[in-house]
Amino acid sequence: MQFLALSRRLEGTTAEKLAPLAADEARVAWLLHVEGSLRSVHLCPDRPGSVLLLECASLDEAHATLDRLPMVQAGLIAFDVSRMLPYTGWAALFGAGAAR
């Protein structure tokens, strides 16, 4: 199951507090990617933070995965997590035989 995780800075978080954790954050993110739970990471040009695409068995597992990140553990960032479902509107628009 896929989950979309949008990071947000918690109150009092500054760039100066995040900077010392950046290398460890990247290392753990890489480990999560290698393990298969972190599919992709994207930066948002219009706001601070990142968007992560996770592959996890449950919402609880998605939260546990994000809890491994050093910036989460330090109480500097949190994630808003949403379960993603496949889009099913194609058949309604084009019918089952349209792909042929």
C-alpha positions as CSV (number, residue, x, y, z in Angstrom):
1,M,0.0,0.0,0.0
2,Q,1.3,3.5,-0.8
3,F,1.3,6.5,1.5
4,L,2.0,10.1,0.8
5,A,3.8,11.9,3.7
6,L,4.1,15.7,3.7
7,S,6.6,17.0,6.2
8,R,6.1,20.1,8.4
9,R,8.4,21.8,10.8
10,L,7.2,21.8,14.4
11,E,7.0,25.0,16.4
12,G,10.5,26.4,17.3
13,T,12.2,24.5,14.5
14,T,14.9,26.5,12.7
15,A,17.3,25.8,9.9
16,E,20.1,26.0,12.5
17,K,18.5,23.2,14.5
18,L,17.9,21.0,11.4
19,A,21.4,21.4,9.9
20,P,23.4,19.2,12.3
21,L,20.9,16.3,11.6
22,A,20.9,16.6,7.7
23,A,23.6,14.0,7.0
24,D,22.1,11.5,9.4
25,E,18.6,12.2,8.0
26,A,19.9,11.5,4.5
27,R,21.6,8.3,5.6
28,V,18.5,6.9,7.3
29,A,16.4,7.9,4.3
30,W,18.8,6.0,2.0
31,L,18.5,3.0,4.3
32,L,14.7,3.2,4.1
33,H,14.9,3.4,0.3
34,V,17.2,0.4,0.2
35,E,14.8,-1.6,2.4
36,G,12.0,-0.7,0.0
37,S,9.7,1.3,2.3
38,L,10.8,4.7,1.0
39,R,10.0,4.9,-2.7
40,S,10.8,8.5,-3.5
41,V,11.5,11.9,-1.9
42,H,10.7,15.3,-3.4
43,L,11.4,18.8,-2.3
44,C,8.7,21.5,-2.5
45,P,9.9,24.7,-4.1
46,D,7.1,26.8,-2.7
47,R,7.4,25.7,1.0
48,P,9.9,24.2,3.3
49,G,10.0,20.5,3.7
50,S,9.6,17.4,1.6
51,V,7.1,14.9,0.2
52,L,7.8,11.2,0.6
53,L,6.1,8.3,-1.1
54,L,6.1,5.2,1.2
55,E,5.3,1.6,0.5
56,C,4.1,0.0,3.7
57,A,1.7,-2.6,4.8
58,S,-0.4,-0.3,7.0
59,L,-0.7,3.3,8.3
60,D,0.9,2.2,11.5
61,E,3.9,0.9,9.6
62,A,4.2,4.1,7.6
63,H,4.3,6.1,10.9
64,A,6.9,3.7,12.4
65,T,9.0,4.1,9.2
66,L,8.9,7.9,9.5
67,D,9.7,7.7,13.2
68,R,13.1,6.3,12.3
69,L,14.1,9.7,10.8
70,P,16.5,11.6,13.1
71,M,14.6,14.9,12.6
72,V,11.4,13.2,13.7
73,Q,13.1,11.7,16.7
74,A,14.5,15.1,17.7
75,G,11.0,16.6,17.6
76,L,11.8,19.0,14.9
77,I,9.5,17.8,12.1
78,A,6.4,15.7,11.8
79,F,4.5,14.2,8.8
80,D,1.0,14.4,7.7
81,V,0.3,10.9,6.2
82,S,-2.4,9.9,3.7
83,R,-3.1,6.5,2.3
84,M,-3.1,6.5,-1.5
85,L,-5.6,4.5,-3.6
86,P,-5.3,3.7,-7.3
87,Y,-7.4,6.0,-9.5
88,T,-10.4,4.2,-10.7
89,G,-12.0,6.8,-12.9
90,W,-10.5,5.7,-16.2
91,A,-13.1,3.0,-16.8
92,A,-15.9,5.4,-16.1
93,L,-14.6,7.8,-18.6
94,F,-13.5,5.5,-21.4
95,G,-15.2,2.1,-20.7
96,A,-13.5,-1.3,-20.1
97,G,-12.8,-1.9,-23.8
98,A,-11.1,1.5,-24.5
99,A,-7.6,0.1,-23.9
100,R,-7.8,-2.3,-26.8
